């Protein structure tokens, strides 16, 4: 396993690497989940203690537009400790942040990671990753999205989301696992 060097400054944010997105029978299955997961493992090892994991969980009582969302995806109205919401990897001593929103950037994340920079990986590129990256960039945090360590709802939407986030350069940089590990 590689050890973090000065080129791996900041924090690795692992977005929603949960069973509900890995399970092929789930309405939220994310193709290429396992491919991204293998890259995430390499990055987690390289970032050492500077890793934060996130989990999307259902609210106890949906409000506003979320009511309609959960009417469509009623299978997801389960408590945070439900099997579907468990991480597919053991986070060990790393911090795990739960959120009932797609985006995970907010005061709790900012308290953990400070001013960053952030390296973001996970699923789904076109939903929770995108919704986490853009508010962090708006907050002035430098964000690096590792495209091959993310998976989208389909290849086309994954690619579209990466292109959209790439439009936010230089606040957001799109990169690869090998480039990150090589210190580029």
C-alpha positions as CSV (number, residue, x, y, z in Angstrom):
1,X,0.0,0.0,0.0
2,X,1.3,3.4,-0.8
3,X,1.8,6.1,1.8
4,X,0.6,9.6,1.4
5,X,3.1,12.1,0.2
6,X,2.9,15.9,0.0
7,X,1.2,15.5,-3.4
8,X,-1.8,13.9,-1.7
9,X,-2.6,16.9,0.4
10,X,-6.1,17.5,1.6
11,X,-8.9,15.0,2.0
12,X,-10.4,12.1,0.1
13,X,-14.2,12.2,0.2
14,X,-15.8,8.8,-0.7
15,X,-19.4,9.6,-1.7
16,X,-22.1,6.9,-1.0
17,X,-20.2,3.7,-1.7
18,X,-23.3,1.8,-0.3
19,X,-25.0,-1.5,-0.9
20,X,-28.1,0.1,-2.5
21,X,-26.0,1.3,-5.4
22,X,-23.9,-1.9,-5.7
23,X,-26.9,-4.3,-5.7
24,X,-27.8,-5.2,-9.2
25,X,-31.5,-5.8,-8.2
26,X,-31.8,-2.3,-6.7
27,X,-33.6,0.4,-8.7
28,X,-30.6,2.6,-7.9
29,X,-27.9,0.2,-9.1
30,X,-24.9,1.9,-10.5
31,X,-23.2,0.1,-13.4
32,X,-19.4,0.0,-13.1
33,X,-19.7,0.2,-9.3
34,X,-17.1,-2.5,-8.7
35,X,-14.7,-0.9,-11.2
36,X,-14.9,2.4,-9.3
37,X,-14.7,0.6,-5.9
38,X,-11.3,-1.0,-6.8
39,X,-9.9,2.5,-7.6
40,X,-11.4,3.9,-4.4
41,X,-9.6,1.3,-2.3
42,X,-6.2,2.4,-3.8
43,X,-7.0,6.0,-3.0
44,X,-8.2,5.3,0.5
45,X,-4.9,3.5,1.3
46,X,-2.9,6.5,-0.1
47,X,-4.8,9.2,1.8
48,X,-4.3,7.5,5.2
49,X,-6.2,9.2,8.0
50,X,-7.5,12.0,5.7
51,X,-10.6,10.2,4.4
52,X,-14.3,10.9,5.0
53,X,-17.0,8.6,3.9
54,X,-20.6,9.7,3.2
55,X,-23.9,7.8,3.2
56,X,-27.2,8.8,1.6
57,X,-30.0,7.9,4.0
58,X,-33.8,8.4,3.9
59,X,-35.3,11.0,6.2
60,X,-37.6,9.8,8.9
61,X,-40.3,11.9,7.4
62,X,-39.9,13.3,3.9
63,X,-40.9,16.9,3.4
64,X,-41.4,19.2,0.4
65,X,-40.5,17.7,-3.0
66,X,-38.9,14.7,-1.2
67,X,-42.4,13.4,-0.6
68,X,-42.9,12.9,-4.3
69,X,-39.4,11.4,-4.6
70,X,-40.1,8.8,-2.0
71,X,-43.5,8.1,-3.4
72,X,-41.6,7.0,-6.5
73,X,-38.8,5.2,-4.5
74,X,-40.8,3.9,-1.5
75,X,-38.4,1.0,-1.1
76,X,-35.8,3.5,0.1
77,X,-37.9,4.6,3.1
78,X,-35.9,2.6,5.5
79,X,-34.0,3.6,8.7
80,X,-30.3,4.6,8.4
81,X,-29.2,1.2,9.8
82,X,-31.0,-0.7,7.1
83,X,-28.9,-3.2,5.1
84,X,-29.3,-1.2,1.8
85,X,-27.7,1.9,3.4
86,X,-24.6,0.1,4.7
87,X,-21.2,1.0,3.2
88,X,-19.6,-1.8,1.1
89,X,-16.3,-1.1,2.7
90,X,-15.4,-0.9,6.4
91,X,-14.5,2.7,7.0
92,X,-12.3,1.7,10.0
93,X,-11.6,4.8,12.0
94,X,-12.5,7.2,9.2
95,X,-15.3,9.6,9.8
96,X,-18.7,8.7,8.2
97,X,-21.2,11.5,7.5
98,X,-24.9,10.7,6.8
99,X,-27.1,13.0,4.9
100,X,-30.7,12.9,3.7
101,X,-29.7,15.0,0.6
102,X,-27.9,14.1,-2.6
103,X,-25.1,16.7,-1.9
104,X,-22.8,16.0,1.0
105,X,-21.1,19.4,1.2
106,X,-22.3,21.5,4.1
107,X,-21.2,22.7,7.6
108,X,-20.6,19.2,8.9
109,X,-18.3,18.3,6.0
110,X,-16.6,21.7,6.1
111,X,-15.9,21.1,9.8
112,X,-14.1,17.9,9.0
113,X,-12.1,18.9,5.8
114,X,-11.6,22.6,6.4
115,X,-10.5,24.5,3.3
116,X,-9.5,21.3,1.5
117,X,-8.5,20.6,-1.1
118,X,-10.8,17.7,-1.7
119,X,-10.4,14.7,-3.9
120,X,-13.9,13.2,-4.6
121,X,-14.8,9.7,-5.6
122,X,-17.9,7.5,-5.4
123,X,-21.4,7.2,-6.8
124,X,-23.4,8.3,-8.6
125,X,-21.3,10.7,-10.7
126,X,-24.4,12.3,-12.1
127,X,-26.2,12.7,-8.8
128,X,-24.5,12.6,-5.4
129,X,-21.0,13.3,-6.6
130,X,-22.1,16.2,-8.8
131,X,-24.3,17.5,-6.0
132,X,-21.4,17.4,-3.5
133,X,-18.7,18.8,-5.8
134,X,-20.4,22.0,-7.1
135,X,-21.4,23.4,-3.6
136,X,-17.9,22.7,-2.4
137,X,-16.4,24.6,-5.4
138,X,-18.9,27.4,-4.8
139,X,-17.6,27.6,-1.2
140,X,-14.1,28.2,-2.7
141,X,-12.7,24.7,-2.0
142,X,-10.4,23.3,-4.6
143,X,-12.0,20.0,-5.8
144,X,-10.4,17.2,-7.8
145,X,-12.9,14.6,-9.1
146,X,-11.3,11.2,-9.9
147,X,-13.4,10.2,-12.9
148,X,-12.3,6.5,-13.0
149,X,-13.1,6.2,-9.3
150,X,-16.7,7.3,-9.8
151,X,-19.6,5.5,-11.4
152,X,-22.7,7.0,-12.9
153,X,-26.2,5.7,-13.4
154,X,-25.0,4.9,-16.9
155,X,-21.9,5.5,-18.9
156,X,-23.4,8.4,-20.8
157,X,-24.6,10.2,-17.7
158,X,-21.3,9.6,-16.0
159,X,-19.4,11.2,-18.9
160,X,-21.9,14.1,-19.0
161,X,-21.5,14.8,-15.3
162,X,-17.7,14.8,-15.6
163,X,-17.9,17.3,-18.6
164,X,-20.2,19.5,-16.6
165,X,-18.0,19.5,-13.5
166,X,-15.0,20.1,-15.8
167,X,-16.6,23.4,-16.9
168,X,-15.9,24.7,-13.4
169,X,-12.2,24.6,-13.9
170,X,-10.0,25.8,-12.2
171,X,-12.2,25.3,-9.1
172,X,-12.8,21.7,-10.2
173,X,-10.3,19.4,-11.9
174,X,-11.1,16.1,-13.5
175,X,-8.4,13.5,-13.1
176,X,-7.6,9.8,-12.8
177,X,-6.6,7.5,-10.0
178,X,-3.1,6.9,-11.6
179,X,-2.6,10.7,-11.9
180,X,-3.5,11.3,-8.3
181,X,-1.3,8.5,-7.0
182,X,1.6,9.8,-9.2
183,X,1.2,13.3,-7.6
184,X,-0.2,15.0,-10.7
